[in-house]
Amino acid sequence: MTTNKKLKDIIGEDEYQTCLDLGRTIIRCPICGNDQFSSLDVPIEELKDGLETNRVQCSDCRRIFTKEELLNKNGVRIISLEASEIYQQIYNNGEAIGYVLPKKKSKAYFALFKNVLDYSLDSIELANVYKKICRHKFSFEDEHKNQYTLAVINLKFNRKAKDKNKRVLKNCKELRSEFYENGFVLDDKKYVRYKRSAGSSRAGKCLFIDERLLKHMEKWGECGLKAENGDLASWEAYKALSLSSIKGIINIPLDGILFIPDYKSEFNEDVVSVEEENGKLVASTQETRITTDIWDGECLLDDTLFVGKYAEKHMLLLRNKFFKTCGFRTKLKQWFKDKNITLEDLKNRGFVTLATDINQIVMVTTPNSMKFLKFMRGGLSEKNVRKWSEHVKSEFGVVKYDKRTRFFGGEMVQSSYQFINTLGFTQEQAEELLRPSKEYLKLLRDDLDFMRYHFTNAYKRENEEWDDEEDEEISDGLAERCDVIFTLMGINYKFQETRLYAEFRNDVVKSQKDRLKQGHILLRGTNATLFGNGPEMLLALSGEFDLHNKKNAPVVLQPGEVACTKFQHGERLVGARSPHVTMGNVYCVTNNLNHDLWKYFDLGENIVCVNAINENIQQRLNGCDYDSDAMLITNDQLVVETAFRQKDFFRVPVCMIESERNTNEALSELDHNTSQNNVGDIINL
């Protein structure tokens, strides 16, 4: 650990290792439970508002974490049970007694707390209200100072409830119906259904809450709305937005938001149209009417909001109650000034804001980001926006932001076998693609210093910080073993001659081979967040992009063009988004950075501006929108040459089958049916 002289000068030698103030109750080491840390990069009092990548070291186990890792790992633990386990105890004990927990603070007791309630707008409100209503602290600790709460419980519905003779008492669907309707008693407390995120619903999970908290949390979370038109699926998904795990809070005045209408581009294109005929799926090439929503899920954020720990960021994915949007860094105020735009001009164009001065406006978005409006009559209006503002605060949760890939300092991106298989490589081309990877494996086997480089530079430690879909992998523990290996190597360099090091080296090589077998080949490029038609949104503010003209042409990016500052102007690029199914999903484009309007955007290297006007990008990228969807984008010469050679042979696949909505479906039936689907399974065959 390098000595931080500035820190010692400020707080003194004795206080060099201290508790962390990161805006949470208590921050603990996830390895040993200690709450004393030393700061490695900045003075410790600057950590709270500093970068997420700043590092700290536990004073006991000496493990080093980034600030973001600690925040991710310091959620409050909650009980997670199978519904069948609860019902079996209810069957034996009676409904009044219900489920009886093991002896408090025993090993069996703490073993039930398998899930974590993430830091979110929901958990903040729960913690605030719990003590007032329940007359107890929101959380309690174990001997390692880990935090636990009984405010909510996670239920899974994966097993049938059986008696001691293995006779089925209730199946999974019946269990869900039972508990959704009646709740259950656990240790003398009644629990009732609360919320579930979209991801949890697909996994069949749902949160149940202490009944004493339900009335307050429903009033707080539902913003005075009611599920209408029988659209329970949307209602459940949108009211759970406040459950999203957040990295921090950013203050955006509600009267600083400007709403402009959504814009849809309509055009005809020859596509592979997938339709249903006589109960079967039929695909045929035909001219089809395509509609794209060019600003779906995004907003422009003035660069004055990017301060403190977000000063180096270019995109923020934001959450509030019934509100979700991906904000891109823009010089909004400068645009208003340069174009002499007044607040009256904006209102005359039909735009909606609570601002009384144009200098207040720091966000521009569309009704697509405001899910509140889906449940209000009249759609976008000042009355409805004001109604929403009465139920929310100006504190928006930051779910994520732009970041480089974890490979070679962000210079490379990891591909997938689905993408590789759609490029139609010959055997010789495949060998050429793999040649750098094979050379890399040889260096890992033969060069000790390169092995160290592999963990410290080439491949960042695998942890929750790298949350891109393409990077989601279960840690194999090699990074942790690496810490031990190189510590021992520092004591005695000849440790490399031991069997322990040889086994470690072989495991690392095997791990890399397994990656290659899965198609995880590193290519020059990045995973770039998609930003749709940003210049046109700016031009709409000045009246230079007519929102009433459905035949508008794109202004800056023409079909087949993108803008990403990681690459050179005019460079040919290839993109693909997960899920990636077929050759028609490969996106061949040219990089266009040559326009004066780009000076009003500060997008960094890991955001790509795309065009959806008269271009079927949203279907090509398998239903993408702009609420932080990302696209692999590469300039790898072999990939580019191969993809461009075949790009005119394959049409974009378009699903023309409309989803059916059962408006009479009960909530328990909706969640059961959602948990039984096979969404995404075909992608990973």
Disulfide bonds with the S-S distance in Angstrom:
none
